[in-house]
Amino acid sequence: MEPICSEIFKLTKEPRIAYFSMEIGIQNNIPTYSGGLGVLAGDTIRSGADLKLPMIAVTLVSKKGYFRQELDKKGGQIELPDYWDPSQYMTLLPTKIFVQIEGRDVAVKAWLNKVISLTGGIIPVLFLDTDVEENTYEDREITSYLYGGDLAYRLKQEIVLGIGGVRMLHELGFEIKKYHMNEGHSSLLTIELLNIYKRPIEDVWDEKLVWDKERIKDLCVFTTHTPIEAGHDKFPYDLIKSIMGELIPFDVLKELGGSEYLNMTLLGLNLSEYINGVAKKHMEVSRNMFPGYEIAAITNGVHSYTWTCDSFKRIYDKYLPGWANEPELFVRVGRIPDEEIWNAHMEAKRKLCDYIKDETGVRFNPEILTIGFARRATAYKRLDLLFSNIERLERIGTGKLQIVYAGKAHPKDLQGKKLIELIFSFKEILKDKIKMAYLKNYDMEIALKLVSGVDIWLNTPLRPREASGTSGMKAAHNGVLNFSVLDGWWIEGHIEGFTGWSIGPPPTETKLIENMDTRDADDLYNKLEYIIIPLFYNDRFAWIRMMQNAIGKNAYYFNSHRMMRRYVTEAYIR
């Protein structure tokens, strides 16, 4: 038996959970992720391997990445391809399957990457690739760019991911006991399953009777990740007909995915027995968006070992042995002396300051209170809320604050791009008063430097648009305090003045609301001026105690080991 065939045979010996995600952040130099969704998928797989769960992941190879971000002197974003070579990190499998696109047979191959844990757990990850010699140039490009192109390009990608992914798993001989759709991008897998399990009933050929929907529902799990409209893919039926064809009768498809257009979220909801949002608040918002569906909540978590910096790893190893695979041990953080917590933090902070200087030329002072803000640059994230009253910020922060930003705007998000330019303009206005830097090409490596090296992690979304958010959980693993609007996970993790601070009013909304800028900005400035800055400079003991609280109350719970145990007990073994 050929070595690769033998390897696949070993992996197919037990039934598995198939985890489908358009993007997965396996490691920093494999740029098959754009942000939170993909990094969460990577953390899911890492924890799955640590816990020795029988899983397999399916994604697209995205050989040209999402994009590599360059910024000009005024903050203008320039998008460049982010080329990488799969052969350097994974093995090409000999198996090939075909999907129909625009009436053509499009060949799909797969690369195998194995996420291997020190516990002995292994999770295979399949990266689907249409760059096959027999395909047309257009078809070879389908898996080139993550979230690239137009609606037609996106639909083709989702055909490859959902339909092609199921076919590849079957062709390789995997027995799948559950299909977990991480967001609606992979919902077309349900169409392939409907075709696999269709059956006549009492020999009466009625198309509405032969599709075994209940069996498909029993096989499927669906996780929705966003209340933002752009996060729910919708395709006109004329586009579906021209690109995908009529894989199942259109009246059945419209019954499952919507009458006006194919809503991929709706398709996933209608064919999944278990559905969840990614925080308790997000569950409420999702139930309001999709009334009539039973939607549960499994709050996200982050992979503790991946998102803890070296200096904190050392003290955790010393005082909390076993923490990496048993994050519950963070509850015993009181064992760690205050001085060692502070020294570990300052080591991470100095490394961040050195990185900022090397990348931007701006010299940050490790002794000054440092605020970090890094996430996708888009309107609802409100990158500019901190500058709502720039005169007041200048008065509050001169000589007492320094601020570091990072984040990409989607190539088609013109408003997001303008926000980056706006931050650059504020940086210029404040340059003699408050030092600021914007780090280009935000990725996993830069993220770890930021979440461990700043003192305050700032988050200012327009509520309730933050489904969960995970960057603040990463900050908590490194003793960094959150200062955030009460949305997503922070509603569950926040204890005012104990684990961090809130911005704005209590989280009472279940529908998307409009502008809250003035009220939120006032609260932000008041807490900065009268609570946070005085505490940082005048009461080191109390500040360190809050750092311990963040670790012991937040890192203890908001980790992907806890998250995966809940998926197993609530979704996978139903």
Secondary structure, 3 states (H helix, E strand, C coil): CCHHHHHHHHHCCCCEEEEECCCCCCCCCCCCCCCHHHHHHHHHHHHHHHCCCCEEEEEECCCCCCCEEEECCCCCEEEECCCCCHHHCCEEEEEEEEEEECCEEEEEEEEEEEEECCCCCEEEEEEEECCCCCCCHHHHCCCCCCCCCCHHHHHHHHHHHHHHHHHHHHHHCCCEEEEEEECHHHCCHHHHHHHHCCCCECCECCHHHHCCHHHHHHHEEEECCCCCHHHCCEEEHHHHHHHCCCCCCHHHHHHHHCCCEEEHHHHHHHCCCEEEECCHHHHHHHHHHCCCCCCEECCCCECCCCCCCHHHHHHHHHHCCCCCCCHHHHHHHHHCCHHHHHHHHHHHHHHHHHHHHHHHCCCCCCCCEEEEEECCCCHHHCCCHHHCCHHHHHHHHCCCEEEEEECCCCCCCHHHHHHHHHHHHHHHHCCCCCEEEEECCCCHHHHHHHHHHCCEEEECCCCCCCCCCCHHHHHHHCCCEEEEECCCCHHHHCCECCCEEEECCCCCCCCCCCCCHHHHHHHHHHHHHHHHHHHHHHCHHHHHHHHHHHHHHHHCCCEHHHHHHHHHHHHHCC
